[in-house]
């Protein structure tokens, strides 16, 4: 699989989310903290999605367990970030 295309897709999604978050209903620009929180949340969600895909395709039980622990850690980070 070509990882370069995957990375570019992720970057494009992050940029799209940045530009979408810049336009607010009340007309005010979001604060830098709000932007950073949103970027971090999107990054965590993309990482979670990638780990889920790797768990599905993994045939090594030890690696799968490592991925499950990583997934649990991401879930904790997502909870604290919300």
C-alpha positions in Angstrom: 0.0 0.0 0.0 1.3 3.5 -0.8 1.6 5.3 2.5 2.3 8.6 0.8 -1.2 9.0 -0.5 -2.6 8.1 2.9 -0.6 10.8 4.6 -1.6 13.4 2.0 -5.3 12.5 2.6 -4.8 12.9 6.3 -3.2 16.3 5.8 -6.0 17.4 3.5 -8.6 16.4 6.1 -6.8 18.3 8.8 -6.6 21.4 6.5 -10.3 21.1 5.6 -11.2 20.9 9.3 -9.0 23.9 10.0 -10.7 26.0 7.4 -14.2 24.8 8.4 -13.5 25.7 12.0 -12.3 29.2 11.0 -15.8 30.2 9.9 -18.1 30.5 12.9 -21.7 31.2 13.1 -21.3 34.2 15.4 -18.7 35.8 13.1 -15.8 35.6 15.5 -12.7 33.6 14.7 -11.9 30.7 17.1 -9.2 31.2 19.6 -5.8 29.5 19.1 -6.6 27.2 22.0 -9.9 26.1 20.3 -8.0 25.5 17.1 -5.3 23.4 18.8 -8.0 21.3 20.7 -9.8 20.6 17.5 -6.6 19.6 15.7 -5.6 17.4 18.5 -9.0 15.7 18.6 -8.9 15.1 14.9 -5.4 13.7 15.1 -6.5 11.3 17.9 -9.5 10.2 15.9 -7.4 9.5 12.8 -4.9 7.5 14.9 -7.8 5.6 16.5 -9.1 4.7 13.0 -5.7 3.5 11.9 -5.2 1.4 14.9 -8.6 -0.2 14.5 -7.7 -1.1 10.9 -4.4 -2.6 12.0 -6.1 -4.7 14.7 -8.4 -6.1 12.0 -5.6 -7.1 9.8 -3.1 -8.3 12.4 -2.5 -12.0 12.7 0.1 -11.7 15.6 -1.7 -11.9 19.0 1.1 -10.0 20.8 0.9 -7.2 18.3 -2.9 -7.2 18.5 -2.6 -6.8 22.3 -0.2 -3.9 21.9 -2.6 -2.3 19.5 -5.5 -2.8 21.9 -3.6 -1.1 24.7 -2.8 1.8 22.3 -6.4 2.0 21.4 -7.4 2.2 25.1 -4.8 4.9 25.7 -6.2 6.9 22.7 -9.7 6.5 24.1 -8.6 8.0 27.5 -6.9 10.9 25.6 -10.1 11.5 23.6 -12.2 11.5 26.8 -9.9 14.0 28.5 -9.8 16.2 25.4 -13.5 16.5 25.1 
